[in-house]
Amino acid sequence: MKPEEAYEWLANHGKEIAHLDSMRKLLNWDQRTHIPPKGNAHRASQLGMLARLLHERRTDPRMGELLNTVETSSLVRDPLTVEAVNVREWRRSYDRLTRIPTRLAVELAQAAAEGKNAWEMARPRNDWDSFEPYLERIVGLKREQADALSPGNGREPYDALLEDYEPGETTESLKPVLAGLRDRLVELLHRIDLSPIRPGTSVLHGRFPADAQKAFALDVVKRLGYDLDAGRMDVTSHPFTTDIGPGDVRITTRYDEQSFNVAFFGAIHEAGHGLYAQGLPSEHWGSPMGQSVSLGIHESQSRLWENMVGRSLSFWKHMYPVARRYFQPLADVSLDDFHFAVNEVRRSLIRTEADEVTYNLHIMVRFELEVALLGRDIEVRDLPCAWNEKMRSYLDLDPPDHASGVMQDIHWSEGAVGYFPTYTLGNLYAAQFLASARKDLGDLDAQFERGEFTPLLAWLRHKIHSQGKRYRARDLLKEVTGEQLSPTYLIGYFDRRFGALYGL
């Protein structure tokens, strides 16, 4: 077979896989938003069957044969062409997945479906004992997966799972970045603790009806550029975004009628993911060139819009009059008081409700526990105590129960081990991207004050979204900003914003 014919077969095969995967995503979305409780057992069976079909197609021996044909041809001579990028990523996926037995792939899918359901039932009851066996099964399977992906090569077991979310990153490359950031954050947090500036009663607590929160959030995400004709927003227990296919990118949030922050910033965060997914090149859907780079880059988009734009004073100079029309409790609250409240630094137990300064300390707790779990330094039964010890060490907090401690995140229950570092990487990437955008676009704050978000979105679409998977994450950062990854930009952003707020 000629290389061109081999490539065409691979492209068609990849599109078939993408269609099957879009069905899996739709089933997952339904399970986390609308499924009746008694349907979960059948859903686990459905997802297991789809996992089997997907694994069989992704490891089809013919893929390996035809990749060999294309890889020695002129089609991939330039490593940044569409063909070369697709072949590179097909090869990476094929080589990894052929190390995973079909039985293990199916068991992982079923365990994740069952684990999610168990977590959703157990967390509100603070019932660690009933959830622990599900998590123990998942961790056992993830250890087996790590062993299969890196058999006896002396690498950190965690690297094998991190590669699923952040290709090219390793535990060794992450540790110094996170350690350096941790030291600067602890120092900044100490300075904030010493600041005499303190808020009074929080202005973000009161009566915020869910209907009004939904209407306001939809109003804002539409202004940012999220296409509601190609998406929708639903309610879930733990917000997420799913890219089902061209013209169908869905976001979710959750409501607390006594708090403004939970739903609004959750919606903006997920809309950031949605904007990225809606900006991927649809003409390449079904191939790597139509996919996002990594979860770290995905998080850079969500964190940029949620925090660096959505908590900025310039954003609220435009949006606060709109917010006041939706929410009566804000009628007598000044813009300055409101802006301080949405940026207040306060040690908290819940990661998703954490301020920007302490958020990355939450991530480090999870990263260190994941590395220990995969390395068999601790077992699942040890997690509650280990979690509480790290929360005391990093945040000087002692979780009163499992629901606000070790059980608060959905990720482990669905098998997403190796995922958490992407949040901090996303913050680092976002700060560096935004600094570069400011150089290219001029006074972004003046634009935000006028409600002009299109220039920034267009810049992100051109520089990042449209590139698909052409570059690895750190290579994309270098391509866009001209520099290697540096914590300097995130620390500088923190110093400017919180220095101004707390008079540092």
C-alpha positions as CSV (number, residue, x, y, z in Angstrom):
1,M,0.0,0.0,0.0
2,K,1.2,3.5,-0.9
3,P,1.9,5.9,2.0
4,E,-0.9,8.2,0.8
5,E,-3.4,5.3,0.9
6,A,-2.1,4.2,4.3
7,Y,-2.6,7.7,5.6
8,E,-6.1,7.8,4.3
9,W,-7.0,4.5,6.0
10,L,-5.6,5.8,9.3
11,A,-7.6,9.0,9.0
12,N,-10.8,7.2,8.3
13,H,-10.1,4.7,11.1
14,G,-9.4,7.7,13.5
15,K,-12.7,9.3,12.6
16,E,-14.5,6.1,13.4
17,I,-12.8,6.0,16.8
18,A,-13.7,9.7,17.4
19,H,-17.4,8.9,16.7
20,L,-17.4,6.1,19.2
21,D,-15.6,8.3,21.7
22,S,-18.2,11.0,21.2
23,M,-20.9,8.5,22.2
24,R,-18.9,7.6,25.3
25,K,-18.7,11.3,26.2
26,L,-22.5,11.7,25.7
27,L,-23.2,8.8,28.0
28,N,-20.8,10.2,30.6
29,W,-22.5,13.6,30.4
30,D,-25.9,12.1,30.8
31,Q,-24.7,10.1,33.8
32,R,-23.5,13.2,35.6
33,T,-26.5,15.4,34.8
34,H,-29.7,13.5,34.1
35,I,-29.6,9.7,34.6
36,P,-32.1,8.3,37.1
37,P,-30.3,6.6,40.0
38,K,-31.4,3.1,39.1
39,G,-29.9,3.5,35.6
40,N,-26.3,3.6,36.9
41,A,-25.6,-0.1,36.8
42,H,-26.7,-0.4,33.2
43,R,-24.7,2.7,32.3
44,A,-21.5,1.1,33.7
45,S,-22.2,-1.9,31.5
46,Q,-22.7,0.4,28.4
47,L,-19.5,2.2,29.1
48,G,-17.6,-1.0,29.6
49,M,-18.8,-2.2,26.2
50,L,-17.8,1.0,24.5
51,A,-14.4,0.8,26.2
52,R,-13.9,-2.6,24.7
53,L,-14.9,-1.4,21.2
54,L,-12.6,1.7,21.5
55,H,-9.7,-0.3,22.8
56,E,-10.0,-2.9,20.0
57,R,-10.0,-0.2,17.4
58,R,-7.2,1.8,18.9
59,T,-5.0,-1.2,19.1
60,D,-5.9,-2.8,15.8
61,P,-2.7,-4.4,14.5
62,R,-3.3,-2.9,11.1
63,M,-2.7,0.6,12.6
64,G,0.8,-0.5,13.6
65,E,1.5,-1.8,10.1
66,L,0.2,1.3,8.3
67,L,1.9,3.7,10.7
68,N,5.2,1.9,9.7
69,T,4.4,2.6,6.1
70,V,3.7,6.3,6.6
71,E,6.5,7.0,9.0
72,T,9.2,6.3,6.4
73,S,7.6,8.4,3.7
74,S,7.9,12.0,2.7
75,L,4.4,12.7,4.1
76,V,6.0,13.3,7.6
77,R,9.2,14.9,6.5
78,D,8.2,18.3,8.1
79,P,7.2,17.5,11.7
80,L,4.7,20.3,12.0
81,T,2.5,19.5,9.0
82,V,-1.0,18.2,9.6
83,E,0.0,14.7,8.4
84,A,3.1,14.5,10.5
85,V,1.3,15.7,13.7
86,N,-1.5,13.2,13.2
87,V,1.0,10.3,12.6
88,R,3.1,11.3,15.6
89,E,0.0,11.3,17.9
90,W,-1.5,8.1,16.4
91,R,1.8,6.4,17.0
92,R,2.0,7.7,20.6
93,S,-1.5,6.5,21.4
94,Y,-1.1,3.2,19.6
95,D,2.2,2.3,21.4
96,R,0.7,3.2,24.8
97,L,-2.6,1.4,24.4
98,T,-1.2,-1.8,22.9
99,R,0.5,-2.2,26.3
100,I,-2.9,-2.2,28.0
101,P,-4.9,-5.5,28.0
102,T,-8.4,-5.2,26.7
103,R,-9.6,-6.7,30.0
104,L,-7.9,-3.9,32.0
105,A,-9.4,-1.2,29.7
106,V,-12.9,-2.5,30.2
107,E,-12.4,-2.9,34.0
108,L,-11.1,0.6,34.3
109,A,-14.2,2.0,32.4
110,Q,-16.6,0.0,34.5
111,A,-14.8,0.9,37.8
112,A,-14.9,4.6,36.9
113,A,-18.6,4.5,36.1
114,E,-19.4,2.7,39.4
115,G,-17.0,4.8,41.3
116,K,-18.6,8.1,40.2
117,N,-22.0,6.8,41.2
118,A,-20.7,5.6,44.6
119,W,-19.0,9.0,45.3
120,E,-22.1,11.0,44.4
121,M,-24.1,8.9,46.9
122,A,-21.4,8.6,49.7
123,R,-20.1,12.2,49.8
124,P,-23.3,13.9,50.9
125,R,-23.5,11.3,53.7
126,N,-19.8,11.7,54.6
127,D,-19.6,8.0,54.2
128,W,-16.0,7.1,53.6
129,D,-16.5,3.5,54.6
130,S,-18.9,2.7,51.8
131,F,-16.8,4.6,49.2
132,E,-13.4,3.2,50.2
133,P,-13.8,-0.2,48.5
134,Y,-14.6,1.5,45.1
135,L,-11.5,3.8,45.4
136,E,-9.4,0.8,46.4
137,R,-10.4,-1.0,43.3
138,I,-9.7,2.0,41.1
139,V,-6.3,2.6,42.6
140,G,-5.4,-1.0,42.2
141,L,-6.4,-0.9,38.5
142,K,-4.4,2.4,38.0
143,R,-1.4,0.8,39.5
144,E,-1.8,-2.1,37.1
145,Q,-2.1,0.4,34.3
146,A,1.0,2.2,35.3
147,D,2.9,-1.1,35.5
148,A,1.7,-2.1,32.0
149,L,2.7,1.3,30.5
150,S,6.2,1.3,32.1
151,P,7.2,-2.3,32.7
152,G,10.4,-2.4,34.7
153,N,12.0,0.7,33.2
154,G,12.9,2.3,36.5
155,R,10.7,5.4,35.9
156,E,8.4,6.9,38.5
157,P,5.1,5.0,38.2
158,Y,3.2,8.3,38.4
159,D,4.8,9.4,35.1
160,A,2.8,6.7,33.2
161,L,-0.5,8.2,34.2
162,L,0.6,11.9,34.1
163,E,1.4,11.2,30.4
164,D,-2.3,10.7,29.7
165,Y,-3.1,14.2,30.7
166,E,0.1,16.2,30.1
167,P,2.3,14.5,27.4
168,G,6.0,15.1,27.9
169,E,5.7,16.0,31.6
170,T,7.3,13.9,34.3
171,T,7.3,13.9,38.1
172,E,10.9,14.9,38.0
173,S,10.2,18.0,35.8
174,L,7.1,19.0,37.9
175,K,8.6,18.7,41.4
176,P,11.0,21.7,41.2
177,V,8.4,23.9,39.5
178,L,5.8,23.1,42.2
179,A,8.3,23.4,45.1
180,G,9.5,26.8,43.9
181,L,5.9,28.0,43.5
182,R,4.9,26.6,46.9
183,D,7.7,28.5,48.7
184,R,6.6,31.8,47.0
185,L,2.9,31.2,47.8
186,V,3.6,30.4,51.4
187,E,5.6,33.6,51.7
188,L,2.8,35.7,50.0
189,L,0.2,34.1,52.2
190,H,2.2,35.0,55.3
191,R,2.4,38.7,54.1
192,I,-1.3,38.7,53.5
193,D,-1.9,37.3,57.0
194,L,0.0,40.3,58.4
195,S,-2.0,42.9,56.4
196,P,-4.3,45.1,58.4
197,I,-6.8,45.1,55.6
198,R,-9.6,42.7,56.3
199,P,-13.2,42.5,54.9
200,G,-16.3,42.8,57.0
201,T,-19.2,40.5,56.6
202,S,-18.9,38.9,53.2
203,V,-21.1,40.6,50.6
204,L,-21.2,37.3,48.6
205,H,-23.6,35.6,51.0
206,G,-27.3,36.3,50.9
207,R,-30.2,35.3,48.8
208,F,-29.1,34.5,45.2
209,P,-31.9,32.6,43.5
210,A,-30.7,29.8,41.3
211,D,-32.8,31.1,38.3
212,A,-31.1,34.5,38.5
213,Q,-27.7,32.9,38.9
214,K,-28.3,30.8,35.8
215,A,-29.5,33.8,33.8
216,F,-26.6,36.0,34.8
217,A,-24.0,33.3,34.2
218,L,-25.4,32.6,30.7
219,D,-25.5,36.3,30.0
220,V,-21.8,36.6,30.9
221,V,-20.5,33.5,29.1
222,K,-22.3,34.6,26.0
223,R,-20.6,38.0,26.2
224,L,-17.2,36.2,26.5
225,G,-17.8,34.4,23.3
226,Y,-19.3,31.0,24.3
227,D,-21.7,30.0,21.5
228,L,-24.9,28.8,23.1
229,D,-26.1,27.6,19.7
230,A,-23.2,25.1,19.9
231,G,-23.5,24.4,23.6
232,R,-25.6,24.4,26.7
233,M,-25.3,24.7,30.5
234,D,-26.7,22.1,32.9
235,V,-26.5,21.3,36.6
236,T,-24.1,18.7,38.1
237,S,-22.6,17.8,41.4
238,H,-19.0,18.7,40.2
239,P,-18.8,21.0,37.2
240,F,-17.2,19.8,34.0
241,T,-17.1,20.5,30.3
242,T,-17.6,17.9,27.6
243,D,-16.7,18.2,23.9
244,I,-19.1,15.8,22.2
245,G,-18.3,16.9,18.7
246,P,-18.5,19.9,16.3
247,G,-21.3,22.2,17.3
248,D,-21.8,20.4,20.6
249,V,-19.6,21.6,23.5
250,R,-21.5,21.4,26.9
251,I,-20.7,23.1,30.2
252,T,-22.1,22.6,33.7
253,T,-22.2,24.3,37.0
254,R,-23.8,23.9,40.4
255,Y,-25.8,26.3,42.5
256,D,-25.7,27.5,46.1
257,E,-28.6,30.0,46.7
258,Q,-26.7,31.4,49.7
259,S,-23.5,32.2,47.8
260,F,-22.7,34.1,44.6
261,N,-19.3,32.6,43.9
262,V,-20.0,28.9,43.5
263,A,-22.1,28.9,40.4
264,F,-20.8,32.1,38.7
265,F,-17.1,31.3,38.8
266,G,-17.7,27.7,38.1
267,A,-19.6,28.7,35.0
268,I,-16.9,31.0,33.8
269,H,-14.3,28.4,34.4
270,E,-16.1,25.8,32.4
271,A,-16.9,28.4,29.7
272,G,-13.1,28.9,29.4
273,H,-12.9,25.2,28.6
274,G,-15.8,25.5,26.2
275,L,-14.3,28.4,24.4
276,Y,-11.2,26.4,23.7
277,A,-13.2,23.4,22.5
278,Q,-15.4,25.5,20.3
279,G,-12.2,27.1,18.8
280,L,-10.5,23.9,17.8
281,P,-10.3,23.5,14.0
282,S,-13.5,21.6,13.1
283,E,-12.1,20.6,9.7
284,H,-9.7,18.3,11.6
285,W,-12.3,16.8,13.9
286,G,-11.6,13.1,14.4
287,S,-7.8,13.5,14.2
288,P,-5.2,14.8,16.6
289,M,-5.0,18.1,14.8
290,G,-8.6,18.7,15.9
291,Q,-7.8,18.0,19.5
292,S,-6.5,20.1,22.4
293,V,-2.8,20.0,23.4
294,S,-3.1,18.8,26.9
295,L,-5.2,19.3,30.1
296,G,-2.6,21.9,31.3
297,I,-3.3,24.0,28.2
298,H,-7.0,23.4,28.6
299,E,-6.8,24.6,32.2
300,S,-4.8,27.7,31.1
301,Q,-7.9,28.7,29.1
302,S,-10.4,28.1,31.9
303,R,-8.2,29.7,34.6
304,L,-7.4,32.7,32.4
305,W,-11.1,33.5,31.9
306,E,-12.3,32.6,35.4
307,N,-9.6,34.4,37.4
308,M,-7.3,36.7,35.4
309,V,-10.3,38.2,33.5
310,G,-13.3,37.3,35.6
311,R,-11.9,38.5,38.9
312,S,-10.3,41.6,37.5
313,L,-11.4,45.1,38.5
314,S,-11.7,46.1,34.8
315,F,-14.1,43.2,34.2
316,W,-16.4,44.2,37.1
317,K,-16.4,47.8,36.1
318,H,-18.3,46.7,33.1
319,M,-20.3,43.7,34.6
320,Y,-21.1,44.9,38.1
321,P,-24.1,47.2,37.0
322,V,-25.4,44.1,35.1
323,A,-25.0,41.9,38.2
324,R,-26.9,44.4,40.3
325,R,-29.9,44.1,38.0
326,Y,-30.0,40.4,38.7
327,F,-29.3,40.3,42.4
328,Q,-31.0,42.5,45.0
329,P,-28.4,41.8,47.8
330,L,-25.8,43.7,45.7
331,A,-27.8,46.9,45.5
332,D,-26.0,48.5,48.4
333,V,-22.6,47.0,47.9
334,S,-19.9,49.2,46.4
335,L,-17.8,48.0,43.5
336,D,-14.7,48.1,45.5
337,D,-16.2,46.0,48.3
338,F,-17.5,43.5,45.8
339,H,-14.2,43.3,43.9
340,F,-12.3,42.7,47.2
341,A,-14.8,39.9,48.1
342,V,-14.4,38.0,44.9
343,N,-10.6,38.1,45.4
344,E,-10.4,37.6,49.2
345,V,-7.7,35.3,50.3
346,R,-9.0,33.0,52.9
347,R,-7.8,29.5,53.8
348,S,-10.5,27.1,52.9
349,L,-11.1,23.4,52.9
350,I,-12.7,23.1,49.5
351,R,-10.4,23.3,46.4
352,T,-13.1,24.5,44.0
353,E,-14.0,27.4,46.3
354,A,-10.3,28.3,47.1
355,D,-8.9,31.8,46.3
356,E,-6.1,32.0,43.7
357,V,-3.3,32.2,46.2
358,T,-4.2,29.1,48.2
359,Y,-5.6,27.1,45.2
360,N,-2.2,25.7,44.1
361,L,-1.5,24.5,47.7
362,H,-4.6,22.4,47.4
363,I,-3.2,20.9,44.1
364,M,0.1,20.1,45.8
365,V,-1.7,18.1,48.5
366,R,-3.3,16.0,45.8
367,F,-0.2,15.7,43.7
368,E,1.9,14.4,46.6
369,L,-0.7,11.9,47.7
370,E,-1.1,10.6,44.1
371,V,2.6,10.1,43.7
372,A,2.7,8.3,47.1
373,L,-0.3,6.1,46.1
374,L,1.2,5.0,42.8
375,G,4.5,4.4,44.4
376,R,2.8,2.2,47.1
377,D,4.1,4.4,49.9
378,I,0.6,4.7,51.2
379,E,-2.6,2.7,50.7
380,V,-6.2,3.9,50.1
381,R,-7.0,3.2,53.8
382,D,-4.3,5.7,54.8
383,L,-5.7,8.6,52.6
384,P,-8.0,10.3,55.2
385,C,-5.1,10.7,57.7
386,A,-2.5,11.6,55.1
387,W,-4.9,14.1,53.6
388,N,-5.6,15.8,56.9
389,E,-1.9,15.9,57.8
390,K,-1.0,17.7,54.5
391,M,-3.9,20.2,54.9
392,R,-2.6,21.1,58.3
393,S,0.9,21.4,57.0
394,Y,0.1,23.5,53.9
395,L,-3.0,25.4,54.9
396,D,-3.2,25.2,58.7
397,L,-6.6,23.6,58.4
398,D,-8.1,20.5,59.9
399,P,-11.0,19.0,57.9
400,P,-13.9,18.2,60.2
401,D,-15.2,15.4,58.0
402,H,-14.4,13.4,54.9
403,A,-16.9,15.3,52.7
404,S,-14.8,18.5,53.1
405,G,-11.6,16.5,53.1
406,V,-10.5,13.4,51.2
407,M,-13.8,12.9,49.5
408,Q,-14.4,16.4,48.1
409,D,-13.2,15.8,44.5
410,I,-14.8,13.6,41.9
411,H,-11.6,12.9,40.0
412,W,-10.2,9.8,41.9
413,S,-13.7,8.2,41.8
414,E,-13.7,8.3,38.0
415,G,-10.1,7.0,37.7
416,A,-8.5,10.4,36.9
417,V,-5.2,9.8,38.7
418,G,-2.4,12.0,37.4
419,Y,-4.8,14.8,36.6
420,F,-4.4,17.4,39.4
421,P,-1.0,18.9,38.4
422,T,-2.6,20.1,35.2
423,Y,-4.5,22.8,37.3
424,T,-1.3,24.4,38.5
425,L,0.4,24.0,35.1
426,G,-2.7,25.7,33.7
427,N,-2.3,28.7,36.1
428,L,1.4,29.0,35.1
429,Y,0.6,28.8,31.4
430,A,-2.3,31.3,31.7
431,A,-0.2,34.0,33.4
432,Q,2.5,33.7,30.7
433,F,0.0,33.6,27.8
434,L,-1.8,36.7,29.2
435,A,1.4,38.6,29.6
436,S,2.1,37.9,25.9
437,A,-1.4,38.9,24.9
438,R,-1.0,42.2,26.7
439,K,2.1,43.0,24.6
440,D,0.3,42.2,21.4
441,L,-3.2,43.7,22.1
442,G,-2.3,46.8,24.2
443,D,-4.5,47.9,27.1
444,L,-6.7,44.8,27.7
445,D,-8.1,46.3,30.9
446,A,-9.5,49.3,29.0
447,Q,-11.1,46.8,26.6
448,F,-12.6,44.8,29.5
449,E,-14.1,48.0,31.0
450,R,-15.9,48.5,27.7
451,G,-17.1,44.9,27.6
452,E,-14.8,44.1,24.7
453,F,-13.6,40.5,25.1
454,T,-13.5,39.6,21.4
455,P,-9.9,40.8,20.9
456,L,-8.5,38.5,23.6
457,L,-10.6,35.6,22.4
458,A,-9.5,36.1,18.8
459,W,-5.8,36.2,20.0
460,L,-6.3,32.9,21.9
461,R,-8.1,31.4,18.9
462,H,-5.2,32.3,16.5
463,K,-2.3,31.5,18.8
464,I,-3.6,28.5,20.7
465,H,-7.0,27.0,19.7
466,S,-6.4,26.8,16.0
467,Q,-3.1,24.9,16.5
468,G,-4.9,21.7,17.6
469,K,-2.2,19.3,18.8
470,R,0.5,20.6,16.6
471,Y,2.8,21.3,19.5
472,R,3.5,19.8,22.9
473,A,2.4,22.1,25.8
474,R,5.8,23.6,26.6
475,D,6.6,23.9,22.9
476,L,3.4,25.7,22.3
477,L,4.2,28.1,25.2
478,K,7.6,28.8,23.7
479,E,6.0,29.3,20.2
480,V,3.4,31.8,21.6
481,T,5.5,33.7,24.1
482,G,9.1,33.2,23.0
483,E,10.1,31.9,26.4
484,Q,10.3,28.7,28.4
485,L,7.8,28.0,31.2
486,S,8.6,30.4,34.1
487,P,6.8,30.8,37.5
488,T,7.8,34.5,37.3
489,Y,4.7,35.5,35.4
490,L,2.2,33.9,37.8
491,I,4.1,35.2,40.9
492,G,4.2,38.7,39.3
493,Y,0.5,38.5,38.6
494,F,-0.2,37.5,42.2
495,D,2.0,40.3,43.6
496,R,0.3,42.9,41.5
497,R,-3.3,41.9,42.2
498,F,-3.0,40.9,45.9
499,G,-0.4,43.6,46.6
500,A,-3.0,46.2,45.5
501,L,-5.9,44.6,47.4
502,Y,-4.0,44.0,50.7
503,G,-1.7,47.0,50.6
504,L,1.5,44.9,50.5
